[in-house]
């Protein structure tokens, strides 16, 4: 299964509470924090909700 590297690039302060909760649920706390998650429809939906706050990179199996 492919993996996604998600990096928080913008602060969620000033955005809706559900967007701040999504950032927290992904495990992102500070700007430039990175997490690696499986590429699932649930994670893709979370990313879609906060796409203006994060940068996403697909990780191949060899990386």
Buried (B, 14 or more C-beta within 10 A) or exposed (E): EEBBBBBBEEEBEEBEEEBBBBBEEBEBEEEEBEBEBEBEEEBEEBBEBBEEBBEBEEEEEEE
